[in-house]
Amino acid sequence: MFRRRKQHSVPGLNTASTADISFMLLIFFLITTSMDSDKGLGRGLPPLDPEEQQQQEMDIDRNKVLTIHLLEDGSLTINDEKTELTPAIRKRIKQFIVKTGPKHIIELHVNREADYDTYFRLQNQLVKSYAELKDYPQRIQEIEEK
């Protein structure tokens, strides 16, 4: 005679606590993992409170100061002359640096309502101007020695 085998059923998994365990693991890894923070711009900006700013009295030759104003509508003035924010302003900045020598000042006034992207592009143009003239003081010394 044939004997019938009992069919064994596979017991179901209890998944009631699976979500709890996965969230606990997620929290554990979020807490224990170190996140690298973005460095941002490597430029220091002045403090917001004008009372904390130290006033220094110096005799400044205004011929050695290049004043750049960035207005709220995105327009740009260099020494009160309207100009456009194009790569051509690098030439003007470099000419100023070469003309005035190493003891020059670039004064940057930015309206608080101005677009940050425009400000960032202006900063990039200033940095590129200096990068293109990075050997400038050494070249001037070489010319003076000859």
C-alpha positions in Angstrom: 0.0 0.0 0.0 0.9 3.4 -0.7 1.4 5.7 2.1 0.7 9.3 1.5 3.3 11.7 2.7 2.3 14.7 4.7 2.9 17.9 2.9 5.0 20.1 4.9 4.2 23.7 4.6 6.9 26.3 4.9 6.1 28.6 7.9 5.7 32.3 7.0 8.2 34.8 8.1 7.2 37.2 10.8 7.9 40.6 9.2 6.2 42.8 11.8 9.5 44.2 13.1 11.4 44.5 9.8 10.6 48.1 9.4 11.6 48.9 13.0 15.0 47.2 12.5 15.7 48.9 9.2 14.9 52.3 10.7 17.2 51.5 13.7 20.0 50.6 11.3 19.4 53.7 9.2 19.6 55.9 12.3 22.7 54.1 13.5 24.6 54.6 10.3 23.5 58.3 10.0 24.8 59.0 13.5 28.1 57.1 13.2 29.0 58.2 9.7 31.1 61.4 9.4 30.1 63.8 6.7 32.5 66.0 5.0 31.4 69.6 5.1 31.8 71.9 2.1 34.6 74.5 2.5 32.9 77.3 0.4 34.8 80.3 -0.7 38.3 80.9 0.7 37.6 84.6 1.2 36.8 86.3 4.4 34.0 88.8 4.5 33.8 91.7 7.0 31.6 91.4 10.0 28.0 92.7 9.7 28.0 94.9 12.8 29.7 98.2 12.0 30.3 98.8 15.7 32.6 95.9 15.9 34.7 97.1 13.0 37.9 98.8 13.9 38.4 102.1 12.3 41.9 102.7 11.2 43.0 106.2 10.3 45.5 106.2 7.5 46.5 108.5 4.8 45.5 106.7 1.7 46.4 108.0 -1.8 43.1 107.8 -3.6 45.0 107.3 -6.9 45.9 103.9 -5.6 42.3 102.9 -4.9 40.1 101.1 -7.4 36.5 101.4 -6.2 34.0 98.8 -7.6 30.3 99.2 -6.9 27.9 96.3 -7.6 24.3 97.7 -7.5 21.1 95.9 -6.8 20.1 95.7 -10.5 23.3 94.0 -11.4 25.0 97.0 -12.9 28.6 97.6 -12.2 30.6 100.8 -11.8 34.4 101.1 -11.6 35.5 104.5 -10.2 32.0 105.8 -10.9 32.1 104.8 -14.6 29.4 102.3 -15.7 30.7 99.1 -17.1 29.6 95.6 -17.9 30.7 92.4 -16.1 32.6 90.8 -18.9 36.1 89.2 -19.0 37.3 92.6 -20.4 37.2 94.1 -16.9 40.1 91.9 -16.1 42.2 94.0 -18.5 41.1 97.1 -16.7 41.9 95.6 -13.3 45.3 94.4 -14.5 46.1 97.8 -15.9 45.3 99.4 -12.6 47.5 96.9 -10.7 50.4 97.4 -13.0 50.0 101.2 -13.0 49.8 101.6 -9.2 52.3 99.0 -8.2 52.1 96.5 -5.3 50.6 99.0 -2.8 47.2 99.3 -4.3 43.7 98.8 -2.8 40.7 97.4 -4.6 37.6 98.5 -2.7 34.4 96.5 -3.4 31.0 97.8 -2.5 28.1 95.4 -3.0 24.5 96.2 -2.4 22.8 93.7 -0.2 20.0 93.2 -2.8 22.5 92.4 -5.6 22.3 88.9 -7.1 24.8 86.5 -5.5 25.7 85.0 -8.9 26.8 88.4 -10.2 28.9 89.0 -7.0 30.5 85.6 -7.4 31.3 86.2 -11.1 32.9 89.6 -10.1 35.0 87.8 -7.4 36.1 85.3 -10.0 37.2 88.1 -12.4 39.2 89.7 -9.6 40.9 86.4 -8.7 41.6 85.6 -12.4 43.2 89.1 -12.7 45.6 88.4 -9.9 46.3 84.9 -11.1 47.3 86.2 -14.5 49.6 88.7 -12.8 51.0 86.3 -10.2 54.6 86.8 -11.3 54.1 90.5 -11.7 56.2 91.7 -8.6 59.0 89.3 -9.6 59.0 90.6 -13.2 59.1 94.3 -12.0 62.1 93.5 -9.8 63.9 91.8 -12.7 63.2 94.9 -14.9 64.5 97.3 -12.2 67.7 95.2 -11.6 68.6 95.4 -15.3 
